[in-house]
Amino acid sequence: MTDKYAQLVHHGVGRNVAKKLGLPQPAALRRYQPGQPLITGPLLVQGNTAEADNLAAELLSWDLDVRRHAVPREKLGAIILALDEVAGPGDLEKPILTAAASLRDLAPGGRVVTVSRPASEADSPSAAAARQGIDGFLRSLAKELRGGATGNGIVLREGVPATSASSLAALRFFLSGRSAFVDGQFITVSSTSGEPARDVDQPLAGKIAVVTGAARGIGAAIARTLHRDGATLILVDVPAAGDQLAAVANEVRGTALQLDISRDDAGQRIIGHAAQRHGRLDIMVHNAGITRDKLLANMDHSKWSSVISINITAQLRINEALLASERFRESPRIVSVASTSGIAGNRGQTNYAASKAGVMGMVRASAPLLAAHGGSINAVAPGFIETEMTARIPLAVREIGRRLNSLQQGGTPTDVAETIAFLASDAAAGINGEVLRVCGQNMVGA
Ligand code: NAD
């Protein structure tokens, strides 16, 4: 599960050979450690909008070194580009080219974050063109950044200020090492719901969280990350993975629930376990998933139906039980694990991609149901993540999968877990019905 190539091209002969041949030299990503500074240098807030002023004032109160104008040759930790008032394509040039002049000063592991409004049918064609233009601009810029730097955007629905709890939570996420493998993506903040975290290092303190498929891989990493962020955990996996599940539960001081999530009564079993031990349940993370790859011409009933049943039908049934339960009522949060295969499609994965695209459809349609209780439901779509699942892919295919993204490497299970922890936090309550890719800006798909 280690990326030996990435280690090789940074030392001695390997480095020289890679340079000569123009081979990818993936940078070591800046990943989050509790207590570390949010960014690695001063932060430039670019743009002459009222929201830019408001953001700069807010960021000063975070004890960051904030600039409203670039200082020549000063290394920058991040550039925030306020584009929220563009009314036509001509308005993009000045703020973007002014920011461009500072790009060479962006430190390794630096961040560029745009702040904008969504293009909608209610806009004038000119305003919609400018707003949509930001999409293409940012995704292209993210592909140009080097040294583990990333570019992402925050899209604020009309009426949501840049200083709302969830806008600031999204900004904090993008600036921090928590978003190391999120690149070229947008988060839409749709409402002003959300409470700023009392303790930014323990944003899930006091929360009761369930994670399915927690015995290994991404699920075990989600358990460790939610535990680090203060949550109390209930870990679910099939009885056959009981020993591994118990080991993870011990490590995070949670409880284990051996359960096949595709059983009809899975929702009731989860609610019963949570109610008995904690009286309630706050966060549900649907991570368990399987692949049964075959070209469609060779697909059979068992391969198709097992994938659909575990990857999507189980989640639908469990959510229905949770939404009907009084135990899941106080700003309930659901986060589901989808996949970039569900966005771009993947040869041999018609069943898997149908199930993962299904997760995204479910999340969008469930958003109003959760909002009715002050809650949210979102999905993360991982790209190539270094796990046992991807370690089994034949070497040549694996190398292509790994390198075909802007960061030229696979992500770690913790990268996915960090994004889930962020979406599960109360500060992110204004983000609802979204799908956030954790894929290093994979070249495949949007
Ligand atoms: P994994 O196979 O290592 O772990 C999945 C876990 O889910 C296992 O512990 C398994 O026992 C459990 N599980 C399977 N069926 C279950 C059931 N019916 N009831 C309860 N538990 C069950 O997989 P992973 O790589 O850690 O993937 C986790 C999630 O991330 C999956 O939904 C997967 O589709 C998704 N994903 C993974 C990648 C990747 O690159 N690894 C990429 C995109 C999406």
Boltz pocket constraint, residues with backbone or C-beta under 6 A from the ligand:
constraints:
  - pocket:
      binder: B
      contacts: [[A, 212], [A, 213], [A, 214], [A, 215], [A, 216], [A, 217], [A, 218], [A, 219], [A, 236], [A, 237], [A, 238], [A, 241], [A, 259], [A, 260], [A, 261], [A, 262], [A, 286], [A, 287], [A, 288], [A, 289], [A, 290], [A, 310], [A, 337], [A, 338], [A, 339], [A, 340], [A, 381], [A, 382], [A, 383], [A, 384], [A, 385], [A, 386], [A, 387], [A, 388], [A, 389], [A, 390]]
      max_distance: 6.0
